[in-house]
Amino acid sequence: MTTSKVIFYNVLRFFLLILLQVLILNNIYLGGFINPYYYVYFILLLPYEIPGGLLLLLSFLLGAGVDVFTNTLGLNISACLAMGYARPHVIRWISSGPDSLIGNTPSLKNQGMKWFLYYSISLILIHHFVLFYLEAFRFTEFFKTFLRMALSSIFTLLLVLISEYLLYPKEK
């Protein structure tokens, strides 16, 4: 895929995921514990070779986009920056080397289920941990916050996996 197509698809994905998050997903609050944060899918799908500064800038802008519409004063920025900062470290941790990375972007189709699950679970948990504990900003309800974080992480992961199967099916 050419560079201009990669940029176009990422810009389109950026705005669509923010709109989906603030207009639909932020209104889903199942049982008082589950709120999907699907917009993190943007950070998950960024190319491997993205420069660190650009990765952090895009993470900041993604979090800011959600914060502006939800009036959450930097919570999403902080969580997205933590996720963006951890992303290269997680990729290095779960990959056996640069030669083991297939394709230009992380995906279930390119890397397989085991790799993609480690990658997605690690980054989604980092994002959700920062988001939920900054939101609570106290440890008096540690276990309730942990349960909310865990259930929302599972729900977000399910949305990401469904997207991978629907948007990027494996060729036969």
VOTI-842620 format. One record per residue (C-alpha): z, x, y; residue in three letters. Coordinates in steps of 0.1 Angstrom, whole numbers, padded with zeros to 4 digits, always signed. Each point is the difference from the previous one (the first is absolute). Example, Ala and Ser with C-alpha at 12.3 -4.5 7.8 and 13.67 -1.06 7.14 Angstrom:
<recs>
+0078+0123-0045ALA -0007+0014+0034SER 
</recs>
This chain:
<recs>
+0000+0000+0000MET -0009+0013+0034THR +0027+0009+0026THR -0010-0028+0023SER +0003-0026-0028LYS +0035+0014-0010VAL +0011-0003+0037ILE -0015-0035+0003PHE +0017-0013-0032TYR +0033+0015+0010ASN -0001-0015+0035VAL -0009-0033-0015LEU +0028+0002-0026ARG +0025+0011+0027PHE -0006-0032+0021PHE -0004-0024-0029LEU +0033+0012-0016LEU +0019-0003+0032ILE -0013-0035+0006LEU +0007-0010-0036LEU +0035+0013+0003GLN +0010-0016+0033VAL -0018-0033-0004LEU +0006-0008-0037ILE +0022+0024-0019LEU +0029+0002+0026ASN +0004-0038-0005ASN +0005+0004-0038ILE +0037+0005-0007TYR +0007-0009-0036LEU +0036-0009-0008GLY +0013+0019+0030GLY -0006+0033-0017PHE -0038+0006-0004ILE -0023+0008+0029ASN -0032+0018-0009PRO -0011+0029+0023TYR -0036+0003-0012TYR -0011+0018+0031TYR +0012+0032-0015VAL -0031-0001-0022TYR -0019+0015+0029PHE +0021+0032-0002ILE -0004+0001-0038LEU -0038-0001+0002LEU -0005+0027+0026LEU -0022+0029-0011PRO +0018+0030-0017TYR -0014+0025+0025GLU +0013-0018+0032ILE +0016+0025+0023PRO +0038-0004+0002GLY +0000-0007+0038GLY -0026-0028-0004LEU +0019-0014-0029LEU +0032-0003+0020LEU -0019-0014+0030LEU -0016-0027-0021LEU +0034-0007-0016SER +0015-0003+0034PHE -0027-0023+0013LEU +0002-0022-0032LEU +0037-0004+0004GLY -0004-0006+0038ALA -0026-0027-0007GLY +0024-0019-0022VAL +0030+0006+0023ASP -0019-0014+0030VAL -0007-0033-0017PHE +0034-0003-0017THR +0022+0013+0028ASN +0019+0023-0023THR +0004+0029+0025LEU -0012+0030-0021GLY +0012-0009-0035LEU -0035-0001-0014ASN -0009+0032+0019ILE +0029+0018-0015SER -0008-0012-0035ALA -0037+0008+0003CYS +0007+0034+0014LEU +0023+0008-0029ALA -0026-0012-0025MET -0028+0020+0018GLY +0022+0031+0001TYR +0008-0003-0037ALA -0035-0008-0012ARG -0013+0036-0003PRO +0032+0011-0017HIS -0002-0029-0025VAL -0037+0008-0007ILE +0009+0037-0007ARG +0030-0010-0021TRP -0019-0023-0023ILE -0033+0019-0002SER -0006+0031-0022SER -0021+0015+0028GLY -0028-0007+0024PRO -0025+0000-0029ASP +0018-0029-0016SER -0007-0023+0030LEU -0031-0021-0008ILE -0020-0015+0029GLY +0008+0000+0037ASN +0028-0025+0000THR +0029-0009-0022PRO -0008-0031-0021SER +0007-0014-0034LEU -0037+0004-0009LYS -0001+0037+0009ASN +0034+0012-0012GLN +0011-0024-0027GLY +0029-0023-0004MET +0028+0025-0006LYS -0009+0022+0030TRP -0006-0030+0023PHE +0033-0016-0010LEU +0020+0031+0007TYR -0018+0004+0033TYR +0004-0036+0011SER +0035-0005-0012ILE +0012+0032+0017SER -0015-0008+0034LEU +0008-0037+0000ILE +0036+0007-0008LEU +0003+0026+0028ILE -0015-0025+0024HIS +0021-0029-0011HIS +0032+0021-0001PHE -0004+0012+0036VAL -0010-0035+0012LEU +0027-0020-0017PHE +0029+0024+0007TYR -0010+0005+0037LEU -0002-0038+0002GLU +0034-0005-0015ALA +0014+0031+0018PHE +0033-0001-0019ARG +0011+0007-0035PHE +0024-0030-0003THR -0028-0020-0017GLU -0014+0030-0019PHE -0007-0018-0033PHE -0015-0031+0017LYS -0023+0022+0020THR -0008+0021-0031PHE -0009-0032-0019LEU -0022-0012+0029ARG -0017+0034+0002MET -0006+0002-0038ALA -0014-0036-0003LEU -0022+0004+0030SER -0012+0033-0013SER -0009-0016-0034ILE -0019-0028+0018PHE -0018+0024+0023THR -0010+0022-0030LEU -0013-0031-0019LEU -0022-0009+0031LEU -0013+0036+0001VAL -0008+0000-0038LEU -0017-0034+0002ILE -0021+0013+0030SER -0010+0031-0020GLU -0012-0021-0029TYR -0018-0025+0022LEU -0015+0023+0027LEU -0007+0031-0021TYR -0008-0011-0036PRO -0006+0027-0026LYS -0037+0005-0009GLU -0008-0007-0037LYS 
</recs>
